[in-house]
Amino acid sequence: MEAVTELSSDESALMRHLYTRLQTLRKVHEDLDKYYRGEQRIQTIGLAVPPELRVFEFPLNWPRVTVDTVVQRQHVRSFSLPDDPDSNDYLSEVWESNNMDSQSVLNHLETRVQGHGFVSVGTNEDDIEHPLITVESSRSMIAEIDPRTRKITAALRIYYDPLERAAPTEATLYLPDSTIYLQRVKGWQWAIEDRDDHKLHRVPVVQFLNRPRVGNFVGESEMKDVLKPTDMAARALMDLQVAMETHAVPGKWATGVNKDDFIDAETGKMAASWQAYYTAMTVTQDSSARFGQFQASELTNFKTVIDMLAEQVSSVTGLPMRYFGQNTANPAAEGAIRADEVRLVKNVELKNMTDGDCWADVMALAYRFGKGEWLDGNRIRTDWDDPNTPTFSQKADAIQKLVASGILSREGAWDELGWSQARKDLERQRFDEIDSAQWESLLKPEATNADDGGAGDAQGGSAAGQTPAVGQQQGSGANSQGVATKPV
């Protein structure tokens, strides 16, 4: 069969439709990205501050604080599938082979900033058993979603140089049975570079949504509620800088003097205006001269405005006031910190629920690419680290109590500590070495029967000066009849 080098009419129409949708969102994506980086352009009405003083713009980057605080508490610990330990180990291998501990953070960040993010899964030619999991930029990817099934029916990924703002040069069209790699020839003419007919009957792309709503498949930026207060605070700071230049230093006045009194004694020339303004004149020949200064303007009103805006941002985001620079003289106590972060923790837990379902779908796709079999993504559980802020000693103490009460196993304790699979394998090996050494010590003759020199039995049934029998040694691994048994 001859290879197809051009898109079909349906595929070309679908690609144009997806590209048009992506273009309509580009301005929104760029604006949100600038707010996150603190590079947005502040809108002013130009009454108090003329346009030429925009050099004094100083945006408070509250949007970055709002996003990073949530992302920093989102960390995927592991994946688990009921009654299938082999699959659990394989999912961990795929996750680690793609460095997803760090890459997942990029996806969480993109989703929080732009309102939606994407992760694609594909064949790894260098390692077939471990497919590629790639975090995609929402500024370069768009998806078509069936509102009834909530499944992606098609997706488009374009490649272009954002610095040149040129038209895309390459693209990838994801379809349920094929992934098509394209290169732009001229205008809207695209040539097929490669085509992967994987026959998955499913698009190998998963979309993550921030603040999902019924029927809304674009999401909402985590920064949306803080954008306008951030602009208002930035305008207040710009006015503050202008006021510092014009009103913070007290204006001076003088009567009964003439311009000759402002001659510089060293140069013999008229003193510069800033010298006359900042330097006090202490000598004059006119005895009737009078000097004084005007009262400097109070600038505390600017701080009052910024404090008020910080309170409003704290109320809508659920972040503590101290996150926005409103600190008290004494540090908050442990209980106060936990109470202050209740809304933040609940917000992260809700996001972990929705993101966890998406990561489960990603791993189900990865399993299909690597093993050739489907896993039900709804049965895969995504385990997250605790979004609270306990100290390590508190966490260790809680885990120890759970193990001692029989609620948690040793392996479960390792999971709670967030250890990797390699670390757990190493600890198993170390425990096996310890158990083997203990077993060998039990088999030594001096550990079982020691010569008591004919001494009689002491009270309690043990000979005086004799090591207790194996059956009487606590934790020795012996049974009640004194016969040594190897620990299981």
C-alpha positions as CSV (number, residue, x, y, z in Angstrom):
1,M,0.0,0.0,0.0
2,E,1.4,3.4,-1.0
3,A,2.1,5.7,1.9
4,V,-0.2,8.8,2.2
5,T,1.8,12.0,2.1
6,E,-1.0,14.5,2.4
7,L,-3.9,14.9,4.9
8,S,-7.3,13.9,3.9
9,S,-9.9,16.6,3.5
10,D,-11.5,15.7,6.8
11,E,-8.2,15.7,8.6
12,S,-7.2,19.0,7.0
13,A,-10.5,20.6,8.1
14,L,-10.1,19.3,11.6
15,M,-6.6,20.6,11.8
16,R,-7.7,24.1,10.6
17,H,-10.6,24.1,13.2
18,L,-8.3,23.2,16.1
19,Y,-5.7,25.7,15.0
20,T,-8.3,28.5,14.8
21,R,-9.4,27.7,18.4
22,L,-5.8,27.8,19.6
23,Q,-5.3,31.2,18.0
24,T,-8.3,32.6,19.8
25,L,-6.8,31.6,23.1
26,R,-3.3,32.9,22.3
27,K,-3.8,36.4,23.6
28,V,-5.3,35.0,26.9
29,H,-2.3,32.6,27.3
30,E,0.2,35.4,26.7
31,D,-1.5,37.8,29.2
32,L,-1.7,35.1,31.9
33,D,2.0,34.2,31.3
34,K,3.0,37.8,31.7
35,Y,1.1,38.1,35.0
36,Y,2.8,35.0,36.3
37,R,6.2,36.4,35.4
38,G,5.3,39.8,36.8
39,E,5.8,41.5,33.4
40,Q,2.2,42.7,32.7
41,R,1.6,46.2,31.6
42,I,-0.2,48.2,34.2
43,Q,-3.3,50.1,33.0
44,T,-3.5,53.7,34.3
45,I,-5.9,56.5,33.6
46,G,-3.1,59.0,33.4
47,L,-4.4,61.6,35.8
48,A,-1.8,61.5,38.6
49,V,1.0,59.8,36.8
50,P,1.9,60.8,33.2
51,P,2.8,58.0,30.7
52,E,6.5,58.9,30.7
53,L,6.8,57.8,34.3
54,R,6.0,54.2,33.5
55,V,9.6,53.4,34.4
56,F,8.4,53.4,38.0
57,E,6.1,50.4,37.4
58,F,6.5,47.8,40.1
59,P,4.0,45.0,39.9
60,L,3.6,43.0,43.2
61,N,3.8,39.4,41.9
62,W,0.8,38.1,43.9
63,P,-0.2,35.9,41.0
64,R,3.0,33.9,41.3
65,V,2.5,33.5,45.0
66,T,-1.0,32.3,44.4
67,V,0.1,29.7,41.9
68,D,3.4,28.5,43.4
69,T,1.9,28.0,46.9
70,V,-0.5,25.4,45.5
71,V,1.9,23.7,43.1
72,Q,4.6,23.4,45.8
73,R,2.1,21.2,47.8
74,Q,1.2,18.9,44.9
75,H,3.6,15.9,44.7
76,V,2.6,12.5,43.3
77,R,3.9,9.8,45.6
78,S,3.0,6.6,43.8
79,F,0.3,4.7,41.8
80,S,-1.5,1.6,43.0
81,L,-3.8,-0.9,41.4
82,P,-5.8,-3.2,43.7
83,D,-4.5,-6.8,43.7
84,D,-1.9,-6.3,41.0
85,P,1.5,-5.6,42.5
86,D,3.3,-6.3,39.2
87,S,1.4,-3.5,37.5
88,N,2.2,-1.2,40.4
89,D,5.9,-1.8,40.0
90,Y,5.7,-1.3,36.3
91,L,3.8,2.0,36.6
92,S,6.5,3.2,39.1
93,E,9.2,2.2,36.6
94,V,7.6,4.2,33.7
95,W,7.1,7.2,36.0
96,E,10.7,7.2,37.1
97,S,12.1,6.5,33.6
98,N,10.4,9.7,32.3
99,N,11.6,11.8,35.3
100,M,8.0,12.6,36.1
101,D,8.7,13.7,39.7
102,S,10.1,16.9,38.2
103,Q,8.1,17.0,34.9
104,S,4.7,16.6,36.7
105,V,5.5,19.9,38.5
106,L,5.6,21.6,35.1
107,N,2.2,20.2,34.2
108,H,0.7,21.3,37.5
109,L,2.2,24.8,37.0
110,E,0.9,25.1,33.5
111,T,-2.6,24.0,34.6
112,R,-2.7,26.4,37.4
113,V,-1.5,29.4,35.3
114,Q,-3.4,28.8,32.1
115,G,-6.4,26.9,33.4
116,H,-5.6,23.7,31.5
117,G,-2.6,21.6,30.6
118,F,-1.9,18.5,28.5
119,V,0.2,15.4,28.8
120,S,0.8,13.2,25.7
121,V,1.9,9.5,25.6
122,G,3.8,7.9,22.8
123,T,6.1,5.1,21.7
124,N,9.7,5.3,22.9
125,E,11.9,4.0,20.0
126,D,14.9,3.7,22.3
127,D,13.1,1.8,25.0
128,I,9.9,0.1,23.9
129,E,8.9,-1.1,27.3
130,H,9.0,2.4,28.8
131,P,6.9,4.8,26.6
132,L,7.4,8.5,26.5
133,I,5.3,10.7,28.7
134,T,5.5,14.4,27.7
135,V,4.2,17.5,29.4
136,E,2.8,19.8,26.7
137,S,2.4,23.6,26.7
138,S,-1.2,24.8,26.7
139,R,-0.1,27.7,24.6
140,S,0.8,25.2,21.8
141,M,-1.8,22.5,22.2
142,I,-5.6,22.3,21.9
143,A,-8.0,19.4,22.1
144,E,-11.5,18.6,20.9
145,I,-13.6,17.0,23.7
146,D,-16.8,15.0,23.4
147,P,-19.1,16.6,26.0
148,R,-21.1,13.4,26.6
149,T,-18.1,11.1,27.3
150,R,-15.7,13.8,28.3
151,K,-13.1,12.1,26.2
152,I,-10.7,13.8,23.8
153,T,-11.6,13.0,20.2
154,A,-8.7,14.9,18.5
155,A,-5.8,17.1,19.6
156,L,-3.3,19.4,17.8
157,R,0.2,20.3,18.9
158,I,2.0,23.1,16.9
159,Y,5.6,24.1,17.0
160,Y,6.8,27.6,16.4
161,D,9.4,30.1,17.7
162,P,7.5,32.3,20.2
163,L,10.3,35.0,20.0
164,E,9.7,35.4,16.2
165,R,5.9,35.1,16.5
166,A,6.0,33.4,13.1
167,A,3.6,30.9,11.7
168,P,4.0,27.3,13.0
169,T,6.6,25.2,11.1
170,E,5.6,21.7,12.4
171,A,2.6,20.1,14.0
172,T,1.3,16.9,15.4
173,L,-2.3,15.8,14.9
174,Y,-3.5,13.2,17.4
175,L,-6.4,11.0,16.3
176,P,-8.0,8.0,18.0
177,D,-6.2,5.5,15.7
178,S,-3.3,7.6,14.4
179,T,-0.7,10.1,15.4
180,I,0.4,12.2,12.4
181,Y,3.6,14.3,12.3
182,L,3.4,17.2,9.9
183,Q,5.7,19.8,8.4
184,R,4.3,23.0,6.9
185,V,5.3,23.4,3.2
186,K,3.6,26.7,2.2
187,G,0.6,28.6,3.5
188,W,-1.7,26.0,4.9
189,Q,-0.2,23.1,3.0
190,W,1.2,20.4,5.2
191,A,3.3,17.4,4.3
192,I,3.2,14.2,6.4
193,E,6.7,13.4,7.8
194,D,5.6,10.3,9.7
195,R,2.4,8.5,10.7
196,D,2.0,6.2,13.7
197,D,-1.1,4.1,13.2
198,H,-1.3,2.8,16.7
199,K,-5.0,1.7,16.5
200,L,-5.6,2.6,20.2
201,H,-9.1,3.7,19.4
202,R,-8.3,6.5,21.8
203,V,-6.3,9.8,21.5
204,P,-3.1,9.4,23.5
205,V,-3.5,12.8,25.1
206,V,-4.9,13.7,28.5
207,Q,-6.1,17.2,29.4
208,F,-5.8,18.6,33.0
209,L,-8.3,21.3,34.1
210,N,-8.1,23.8,36.9
211,R,-11.4,24.7,38.5
212,P,-13.4,22.5,36.2
213,R,-17.0,23.3,35.6
214,V,-19.8,21.3,34.0
215,G,-19.6,21.7,30.2
216,N,-16.4,23.9,30.5
217,F,-13.4,22.2,29.0
218,V,-11.0,25.2,29.1
219,G,-10.8,25.7,32.8
220,E,-10.0,28.8,34.8
221,S,-6.6,30.2,35.9
222,E,-5.8,30.1,39.5
223,M,-4.7,33.7,39.3
224,K,-8.0,35.1,38.0
225,D,-9.2,36.5,41.3
226,V,-6.0,38.3,42.0
227,L,-5.3,40.0,38.7
228,K,-7.3,43.2,39.2
229,P,-6.1,43.6,42.9
230,T,-2.6,43.1,41.6
231,D,-3.0,45.9,39.1
232,M,-4.5,48.2,41.7
233,A,-1.6,47.5,44.1
234,A,0.9,48.1,41.3
235,R,-0.7,51.5,40.5
236,A,-0.5,52.4,44.2
237,L,3.2,51.5,44.3
238,M,3.8,53.6,41.2
239,D,2.1,56.6,42.7
240,L,4.1,56.0,45.9
241,Q,7.4,56.2,44.0
242,V,6.3,59.5,42.3
243,A,5.3,60.8,45.7
244,M,8.7,59.8,47.2
245,E,10.4,61.9,44.5
246,T,8.2,65.0,44.8
247,H,6.7,65.0,48.3
248,A,8.8,62.8,50.6
249,V,11.6,65.4,51.0
250,P,10.3,68.5,52.7
251,G,10.1,71.6,50.4
252,K,12.2,74.6,51.7
253,W,11.5,78.3,51.6
254,A,13.5,81.4,52.2
255,T,12.7,85.2,52.4
256,G,14.9,88.2,52.4
257,V,17.6,86.6,50.2
258,N,18.7,87.1,46.6
259,K,20.5,84.9,44.0
260,D,23.9,86.0,45.1
261,D,23.4,84.2,48.4
262,F,23.3,80.9,46.4
263,I,26.8,81.2,45.0
264,D,29.0,78.1,45.6
265,A,31.9,79.3,47.7
266,E,34.3,76.8,46.1
267,T,33.5,77.3,42.4
268,G,32.1,80.8,42.5
269,K,29.2,79.7,40.4
270,M,25.5,79.6,41.0
271,A,24.6,76.5,43.0
272,A,22.7,73.8,41.2
273,S,19.0,73.5,41.8
274,W,19.4,70.2,43.6
275,Q,22.1,71.7,45.9
276,A,19.8,74.5,46.8
277,Y,17.0,72.0,47.4
278,Y,18.8,69.4,49.5
279,T,21.5,71.6,51.1
280,A,20.7,74.0,53.9
281,M,22.1,77.5,53.5
282,T,23.5,78.6,56.9
283,V,25.2,81.9,56.1
284,T,23.8,85.1,54.6
285,Q,24.6,88.8,54.9
286,D,21.0,89.9,55.2
287,S,20.0,89.9,58.8
288,S,16.3,90.0,57.9
289,A,16.5,86.7,56.0
290,R,14.2,83.9,57.1
291,F,14.4,80.2,56.3
292,G,12.0,77.3,56.8
293,Q,10.6,74.2,55.2
294,F,7.2,72.9,54.4
295,Q,5.7,69.8,56.0
296,A,6.5,66.5,54.1
297,S,3.6,64.5,52.8
298,E,2.5,61.5,54.7
299,L,3.0,58.3,52.6
300,T,1.3,55.9,55.0
301,N,-1.9,56.1,53.0
302,F,-0.2,54.0,50.3
303,K,0.6,51.3,52.7
304,T,-3.0,51.3,53.9
305,V,-4.2,50.7,50.4
306,I,-1.8,47.9,49.8
307,D,-2.6,46.2,53.1
308,M,-6.3,46.4,52.2
309,L,-5.7,44.8,48.8
310,A,-3.6,42.1,50.4
311,E,-6.5,41.3,52.8
312,Q,-8.8,41.0,49.8
313,V,-6.4,38.7,47.9
314,S,-6.0,36.5,51.0
315,S,-9.8,36.2,51.4
316,V,-10.4,35.1,47.8
317,T,-7.5,32.7,47.5
318,G,-7.6,31.2,51.0
319,L,-3.9,31.9,51.5
320,P,-2.7,33.2,54.9
321,M,-2.0,36.9,55.1
322,R,1.6,36.3,56.0
323,Y,2.1,34.9,52.4
324,F,1.6,38.4,51.2
325,G,4.0,40.1,53.5
326,Q,1.7,40.9,56.3
327,N,3.8,39.6,59.2
328,T,3.3,40.0,62.9
329,A,6.0,40.6,65.4
330,N,6.0,37.1,66.7
331,P,6.0,34.0,64.5
332,A,2.8,32.0,64.3
333,A,2.6,29.0,66.5
334,E,2.2,25.5,65.1
335,G,-1.5,25.2,65.8
336,A,-2.2,28.7,64.4
337,I,-0.3,27.8,61.2
338,R,-2.4,24.6,60.6
339,A,-5.6,26.5,61.3
340,D,-4.5,29.3,59.0
341,E,-3.9,26.9,56.2
342,V,-7.2,25.0,56.3
343,R,-8.6,26.5,53.1
344,L,-5.2,26.2,51.3
345,V,-5.0,22.5,52.2
346,K,-8.5,21.8,51.2
347,N,-8.0,23.6,47.9
348,V,-4.9,21.4,47.2
349,E,-6.7,18.3,48.1
350,L,-9.5,19.1,45.6
351,K,-7.0,19.7,42.9
352,N,-5.3,16.4,43.7
353,M,-8.6,14.6,43.3
354,T,-9.1,15.9,39.7
355,D,-5.5,15.8,38.7
356,G,-5.2,12.3,40.2
357,D,-7.8,11.0,37.8
358,C,-6.0,12.5,34.9
359,W,-2.6,11.0,36.0
360,A,-4.3,7.7,36.3
361,D,-5.5,8.0,32.6
362,V,-1.9,8.9,31.6
363,M,-0.5,5.8,33.3
364,A,-3.2,3.6,31.7
365,L,-2.1,4.9,28.3
366,A,1.6,4.3,29.2
367,Y,0.7,0.7,30.2
368,R,-1.0,0.2,26.8
369,F,2.0,1.5,24.9
370,G,4.5,-0.5,27.0
371,K,2.6,-3.8,27.6
372,G,0.2,-3.9,24.7
373,E,-2.7,-4.3,27.2
374,W,-5.3,-1.8,28.6
375,L,-5.6,-1.0,32.2
376,D,-8.8,0.6,33.5
377,G,-7.7,4.1,34.5
378,N,-10.6,4.4,36.9
379,R,-9.1,1.6,39.0
380,I,-5.6,3.2,39.2
381,R,-5.2,5.2,42.3
382,T,-2.9,8.2,42.5
383,D,-1.3,8.6,45.9
384,W,-0.2,12.1,46.9
385,D,2.0,13.5,49.7
386,D,0.2,15.2,52.5
387,P,-0.4,18.8,51.5
388,N,-0.2,19.9,55.2
389,T,3.0,21.3,56.7
390,P,4.0,18.9,59.5
391,T,7.6,18.6,60.6
392,F,9.5,15.5,59.9
393,S,9.5,14.4,63.5
394,Q,5.7,14.8,63.7
395,K,5.3,12.7,60.5
396,A,7.7,10.0,61.7
397,D,5.9,9.9,65.1
398,A,2.5,9.5,63.4
399,I,3.9,6.7,61.2
400,Q,5.5,4.9,64.1
401,K,2.2,4.9,66.0
402,L,0.3,3.5,63.0
403,V,2.9,0.7,62.6
404,A,2.8,-0.1,66.3
405,S,-1.0,-0.3,66.4
406,G,-1.0,-2.7,63.4
407,I,-2.8,-0.3,61.1
408,L,0.2,0.2,58.8
409,S,2.9,-2.2,57.6
410,R,6.6,-1.6,57.3
411,E,6.2,-1.3,53.5
412,G,3.3,1.1,54.0
413,A,5.5,3.2,56.3
414,W,8.0,3.5,53.6
415,D,5.3,4.7,51.2
416,E,4.2,7.3,53.7
417,L,7.8,8.5,53.9
418,G,7.7,9.0,50.1
419,W,10.6,6.6,49.4
420,S,11.3,5.6,45.8
421,Q,11.1,2.0,44.6
422,A,14.9,1.8,44.5
423,R,15.2,3.0,48.1
424,K,12.7,0.4,49.2
425,D,14.5,-2.4,47.4
426,L,17.7,-1.3,49.1
427,E,16.1,-1.4,52.5
428,R,14.6,-4.8,51.9
429,Q,18.1,-6.1,51.1
430,R,19.5,-4.6,54.3
431,F,16.8,-6.2,56.4
432,D,17.4,-9.5,54.7
433,E,21.1,-9.2,55.7
434,I,20.2,-8.4,59.2
435,D,17.8,-11.3,59.5
436,S,20.4,-13.7,58.0
437,A,23.0,-12.5,60.6
438,Q,20.6,-13.0,63.4
439,W,19.7,-16.5,62.2
440,E,23.4,-17.4,62.0
441,S,24.0,-16.2,65.5
442,L,21.3,-18.5,66.8
443,L,22.9,-21.5,65.2
444,K,26.2,-21.0,67.1
445,P,26.8,-23.6,69.9
446,E,27.7,-21.1,72.5
447,A,24.4,-19.3,71.9
448,T,22.3,-22.5,72.7
449,N,24.1,-24.6,75.5
450,A,26.7,-23.1,77.8
451,D,28.6,-25.3,80.4
452,D,27.2,-24.3,83.8
453,G,30.0,-26.1,85.7
454,G,27.5,-28.4,87.5
455,A,25.7,-25.5,89.1
456,G,22.1,-26.1,90.0
457,D,19.1,-24.4,88.6
458,A,18.5,-20.9,89.8
459,Q,15.1,-19.6,90.7
460,G,12.9,-19.2,87.6
461,G,14.3,-22.4,85.9
462,S,17.5,-21.0,84.5
463,A,21.0,-22.1,85.6
464,A,23.2,-19.7,87.5
465,G,25.7,-17.9,85.2
466,Q,24.2,-19.6,82.1
467,T,22.9,-17.9,79.1
468,P,19.1,-18.5,78.9
469,A,18.0,-21.2,76.5
470,V,16.9,-20.2,73.0
471,G,13.3,-20.8,73.8
472,Q,13.5,-18.3,76.7
473,Q,15.2,-15.5,74.7
474,Q,12.8,-12.8,73.8
475,G,12.6,-12.1,70.1
476,S,15.1,-15.0,69.3
477,G,12.8,-16.6,66.8
478,A,12.4,-19.8,68.8
479,N,9.1,-21.6,69.4
480,S,7.6,-22.5,72.8
481,Q,9.5,-25.8,72.9
482,G,12.9,-24.2,72.6
483,V,13.4,-25.3,69.0
484,A,15.0,-22.6,66.9
485,T,12.9,-21.6,63.9
486,K,13.9,-19.3,61.1
487,P,11.9,-16.1,61.0
488,V,9.5,-15.7,58.1
